[in-house]
Amino acid sequence: MATTSCDVAIVGAGLGGCFLALLLRRRGQNVVVIEQGPSIPSAGADFLKPPGLRVLARHGLADLVGRHGLRRDHVRYYHDGDPIQDCSFPDGGFLIRPYRELVELIYTCCVMEGVEFWFGAEIGDIAVGGGGVEELTLADGRRLRAGVVVGADGTKSLVRRALGIEQVTLPYERLIMRVATVPLTESVARLNRLYFSSDGWLAYFYPLGPEQARVFVGLPPECDEEVFQDGVPTLVDELKKFVSESSDAFDSLQSAAWQRIKVSAMRVAAYHRGNAALLGSAAFACHPMTGMGMSYTLRDAEILAEVICAAGGDPAELDRLMHARYEPRGNAHRRLIDYGDALAATFHDRDAYLAAFREDLHTRGEAAEPARRPALQLI
């Protein structure tokens, strides 16, 4: 088959890949996005916190993504049924919107701008040379050559593997996560509530829209098999031990379909090699308790687009700018990963969790100066 050429090839059509494609195309780059699935991926977080919303606002997308989303500015935390703190969010709060809806909006913008998408495109081979990725070959024989290749293809990134970039993955082995979508109840509509227990359980209740809510449950692995093997009534009995103000949601859990989610932290040794770079969960993964993964990915895509366009097709300049402006994002990622590790390790202990909690990282995504760091609102 004939070989297709483009300025930038992006592997992965999730949030990071689509947003990067949009930014690049708006600056005149010829972009091809390769997605192995038949359509936009559906798995991802439902939250955009203030840092991510600010990125979207800078590119005229804030009103579009927020139009049918749900704004919240407050989360209440509980330990063994007792409220222990409130966390308030600045700048109009955070946005709740199902991941697939959010990505589809940005994908639609990409299509309108002329970004080319190849769906159902499984990669058969990635040819790598001294300057990075030389050519992508699909399983159906199509070939793609690009000046820049971006791996936005998740924690099992084929691009990262082809580049030989080392990764370290640390699963949270003491916490199994389950998620279900249920009918919205009054208590969940009123306030986002996150519950912890001394026995190592957690439960998070939040609305998705006017009719549906999401419920996350975290539990020790030895409990997961017993609880979900015996059925939901056993789960509800356990939740009643530490969930104190969301009991009106219990009945909806009886018929819920619970999906198991693998949760782990992931770090990589480098974010680029030659003309190829990593983005999103191909580059880092943190515990979902931080709620900042998508916001960080949007900022990473913004920086990466600036670097690619500033390089102007010059491989040496691209490599220099990657080192100078994109690789330093690893420092912010490491702080966020460490913060997620601290939350996951302490949530069973009230005092230890409150000591580990960082309102600056949790709401603004940045470390505040010690003298200016806001105090928690303890209850």
C-alpha positions in Angstrom: 0.0 0.0 0.0 1.0 3.6 -0.5 2.7 5.5 2.3 0.9 8.5 3.8 2.9 11.5 5.1 1.8 14.1 7.7 3.4 16.6 10.0 2.2 14.9 13.2 0.9 11.5 13.9 -0.9 10.9 17.2 -1.5 7.4 18.4 -4.6 7.4 20.6 -7.9 9.4 20.3 -8.6 10.0 24.0 -8.7 13.4 25.7 -5.0 14.2 25.3 -4.7 12.9 21.8 -7.8 14.8 20.5 -7.0 18.0 22.3 -3.4 18.0 21.0 -4.6 17.3 17.5 -7.0 20.3 17.7 -4.3 22.7 18.9 -1.9 21.5 16.2 -4.4 21.7 13.4 -5.4 25.2 14.4 -1.8 26.2 13.9 -1.7 24.8 10.4 -0.2 21.3 11.1 -1.3 18.3 9.0 -2.4 15.8 11.7 -3.4 12.2 11.6 -4.8 10.5 14.7 -4.7 6.7 14.8 -7.1 4.9 17.1 -7.2 1.1 17.4 -10.9 1.2 18.6 -13.8 1.7 16.3 -14.6 5.1 17.9 -13.7 7.5 20.6 -12.6 5.7 23.8 -15.2 5.7 26.6 -13.1 4.9 29.6 -11.9 7.9 31.6 -12.5 10.2 34.5 -15.6 12.4 34.8 -13.9 15.4 36.4 -12.2 18.5 35.1 -10.8 20.7 37.9 -9.9 24.4 37.6 -6.4 24.0 36.0 -7.9 21.9 33.1 -10.8 24.3 32.7 -8.4 27.2 32.5 -6.5 25.4 29.7 -9.8 24.9 27.8 -10.8 28.6 28.3 -7.5 29.7 26.8 -8.5 28.0 23.6 -12.2 29.0 23.5 -13.6 25.6 24.6 -14.7 26.3 28.2 -18.3 27.3 27.2 -18.7 24.4 24.9 -17.6 21.7 27.3 -19.4 23.3 30.2 -22.7 23.9 28.5 -24.3 20.6 29.5 -21.9 19.7 32.3 -22.5 20.0 36.0 -20.5 22.6 38.0 -19.6 21.8 41.6 -17.5 23.8 44.0 -17.6 21.7 47.1 -16.7 18.2 48.4 -17.4 16.9 51.9 -15.2 14.2 53.4 -16.1 11.7 56.1 -14.3 9.2 58.2 -16.2 6.3 59.8 -19.4 8.2 59.1 -18.3 11.5 60.7 -17.6 14.6 58.5 -14.0 15.6 58.9 -13.4 18.4 56.3 -14.9 20.4 53.5 -12.9 21.3 50.4 -13.9 24.3 48.4 -12.7 24.9 44.8 -11.8 28.3 43.3 -12.6 29.8 40.0 -16.2 28.6 39.7 -15.4 25.1 40.9 -14.9 21.9 38.9 -16.9 20.4 36.0 -18.5 16.9 36.0 -19.1 15.5 32.6 -18.9 11.9 31.4 -15.5 11.3 29.8 -16.9 10.1 26.4 -19.1 13.2 26.0 -16.1 15.5 26.8 -13.8 13.7 24.3 -16.5 13.6 21.6 -16.9 17.4 21.8 -13.2 17.9 21.2 -13.2 15.3 18.5 -16.0 17.1 16.7 -14.0 20.3 16.8 -11.1 18.4 15.4 -13.1 17.1 12.5 -14.4 20.6 11.7 -10.8 21.8 11.6 -9.8 19.1 9.2 -7.9 16.6 11.5 -7.8 13.1 9.9 -8.8 10.2 12.1 -8.1 6.5 11.3 -10.4 4.4 13.5 -10.0 0.6 13.8 -6.4 1.1 13.0 -4.3 -1.5 14.8 -0.5 -0.8 14.7 1.5 -3.7 13.4 5.0 -2.2 13.6 6.8 0.9 14.7 10.1 1.5 12.9 12.5 3.3 15.2 15.9 4.8 14.3 18.4 7.2 15.8 16.1 10.1 15.4 13.0 8.5 16.9 10.1 7.0 15.0 10.6 6.6 11.3 7.4 4.9 10.2 4.2 3.4 11.5 2.9 0.3 9.8 -0.7 -0.7 10.4 -1.9 -4.3 10.6 -3.8 -3.8 7.3 -0.6 -2.7 5.5 -1.1 1.0 5.5 2.1 3.0 6.3 2.4 6.5 7.9 5.4 8.7 8.0 5.3 11.8 10.2 7.7 14.5 11.3 6.5 14.1 14.9 4.9 11.1 16.5 3.0 11.3 19.8 2.1 8.3 21.8 -1.2 9.1 23.6 -2.0 5.4 23.7 -2.5 4.7 27.4 -0.6 2.9 30.1 0.3 0.0 27.7 1.6 2.4 25.1 3.0 0.8 22.0 4.9 3.9 21.2 6.6 4.0 24.6 7.5 0.3 24.2 9.0 0.9 20.7 11.1 3.8 21.9 12.5 1.6 24.7 11.5 4.1 27.4 11.6 2.5 30.8 8.5 2.6 32.9 7.8 1.8 36.6 4.3 0.7 37.5 3.2 0.3 41.1 -0.3 -1.1 41.5 -2.3 -0.2 44.6 -2.5 -3.7 45.7 -4.4 -3.0 48.9 -7.3 -1.2 47.2 -9.7 -2.7 44.7 -11.9 -0.1 42.9 -15.4 -0.7 41.6 -17.7 1.7 39.8 -21.4 1.8 38.9 -23.8 4.2 37.3 -27.1 4.5 39.3 -30.2 6.7 39.4 -29.7 10.1 41.0 -31.0 10.5 44.5 -31.5 13.7 46.6 -28.5 13.4 48.8 -26.1 12.9 45.8 -27.7 15.7 43.9 -27.1 18.0 46.9 -23.4 17.4 47.5 -20.4 15.4 46.5 -19.5 13.1 49.4 -16.4 11.0 49.8 -16.4 8.5 52.7 -13.5 6.6 54.2 -13.4 3.9 56.9 -10.8 2.7 59.3 -11.2 -0.8 57.7 -9.7 0.4 54.5 -12.9 1.1 52.5 -14.0 4.2 50.6 -17.1 5.3 48.8 -17.6 8.3 46.5 -21.1 9.5 45.5 -21.5 12.2 42.9 -24.0 13.3 40.2 -23.5 12.8 36.5 -26.4 14.9 35.4 -30.1 15.4 36.2 -30.9 11.7 36.2 -27.8 9.7 36.9 -25.1 9.4 39.5 -21.8 7.6 39.8 -20.7 5.5 42.8 -17.1 4.5 43.3 -16.3 1.9 46.0 -12.8 1.0 47.1 -12.2 -2.0 49.3 -9.4 -4.4 50.4 -8.8 -7.2 47.9 -9.7 -9.9 50.4 -13.1 -8.3 50.8 -13.7 -7.8 47.1 -14.1 -11.5 46.3 -16.3 -12.1 49.2 -18.6 -9.1 48.8 -19.1 -9.2 45.1 -19.4 -13.0 45.0 -22.1 -12.9 47.6 -23.9 -10.0 45.8 -24.9 -6.4 46.4 -26.8 -6.9 49.7 -23.5 -7.8 51.3 -22.0 -4.6 49.8 -24.8 -2.4 51.2 -24.4 -3.9 54.6 -20.7 -2.9 54.6 -21.4 0.6 53.3 -23.9 1.1 56.1 -21.0 0.9 58.5 -19.4 4.1 57.3 -21.7 5.9 54.8 -23.8 8.2 56.9 -25.6 10.7 54.7 -26.1 9.0 51.3 -28.3 6.1 52.4 -31.0 7.1 49.9 -28.7 5.7 47.2 -28.5 2.3 48.8 -31.6 0.9 47.1 -30.2 1.8 43.7 -27.1 -0.3 44.3 -29.2 -3.5 44.4 -29.4 -3.7 40.6 -26.2 -1.8 39.7 -23.6 -3.3 37.3 -20.3 -3.0 39.1 -17.2 -2.7 36.9 -13.8 -3.4 38.4 -11.1 -0.8 37.7 -7.3 -1.4 37.9 -5.6 1.5 39.7 -1.8 2.0 39.7 0.8 4.7 39.6 3.2 4.8 36.7 6.3 6.8 36.0 8.6 6.8 33.0 12.3 7.6 32.5 11.7 10.1 29.7 8.9 11.9 27.9 10.4 11.9 24.5 13.1 10.4 22.3 14.0 12.2 19.1 10.9 13.1 17.2 8.5 11.1 19.4 6.9 12.1 22.6 4.5 10.6 25.2 1.3 12.2 26.4 -1.3 11.4 29.1 -1.4 8.0 30.7 1.4 6.9 28.3 3.6 9.2 30.2 2.3 9.1 33.8 -0.5 7.8 36.0 -1.5 8.8 39.5 -4.1 7.7 42.0 -7.6 8.9 41.0 -8.0 10.4 44.5 -6.0 13.5 43.3 -8.7 14.1 40.6 -6.0 16.0 38.5 -5.0 13.5 35.8 -7.1 15.0 33.0 -6.3 18.6 33.9 -2.5 17.8 33.9 -2.9 16.0 30.5 -4.6 19.1 29.0 -1.8 21.3 30.1 0.8 18.8 28.8 -0.9 18.8 25.4 -0.8 22.6 25.4 2.9 22.7 26.1 3.6 19.9 23.6 1.7 21.7 20.8 3.7 24.9 21.5 7.0 22.9 21.3 6.1 21.1 18.1 5.0 24.3 16.4 7.9 26.4 17.7 10.4 23.7 16.3 9.1 24.4 12.8 10.0 20.9 11.5 13.6 21.2 12.6 14.6 17.9 14.3 17.4 19.4 16.3 15.3 22.3 17.5 12.5 19.9 18.4 14.8 17.8 20.5 16.1 20.9 22.2 12.7 22.3 23.0 11.5 19.0 24.2 14.3 18.9 26.7 13.8 22.5 27.8 10.0 22.8 27.9 8.3 19.4 27.9 10.6 17.1 29.9 10.3 19.4 33.0 6.6 18.5 33.2 7.9 15.3 34.9 8.6 17.3 38.1 4.9 18.3 38.4 3.8 14.7 37.6 6.1 13.3 40.2 4.7 15.6 42.9 1.2 14.6 41.9 2.0 10.9 41.9 3.6 11.2 45.3 0.6 13.1 46.6 -1.8 10.4 45.3 0.4 7.7 47.0 0.2 9.6 50.3 -3.6 9.8 50.1 -4.0 6.1 49.2 -1.7 5.2 52.1 -3.4 7.2 54.8 -7.2 7.4 54.0 -7.9 4.7 56.6 -6.4 6.9 59.3 -8.3 10.1 59.9 -5.4 12.2 61.4 -2.8 10.8 58.9 -5.1 11.6 56.0 -5.7 15.2 57.1 -2.0 15.6 57.5 -1.4 14.3 54.0 -4.2 16.3 52.3 -2.9 19.3 50.2 -5.7 21.7 49.3 -3.3 23.5 46.9 -2.6 20.4 44.9 -6.1 19.1 45.2 -7.9 22.2 43.9 -5.4 24.2 42.0 -3.0 21.5 40.9 0.0 23.5 42.0 2.1 23.7 45.2 1.4 26.9 47.0 4.1 28.9 48.8 4.1 27.7 52.5 3.1 31.1 53.9 0.1 31.3 51.4 -1.2 27.7 51.5 -4.8 27.8 52.6 -5.9 25.9 55.7 -8.4 23.0 55.5 -11.9 23.7 56.7 -12.1 21.1 59.5 -15.5 20.1 60.8 
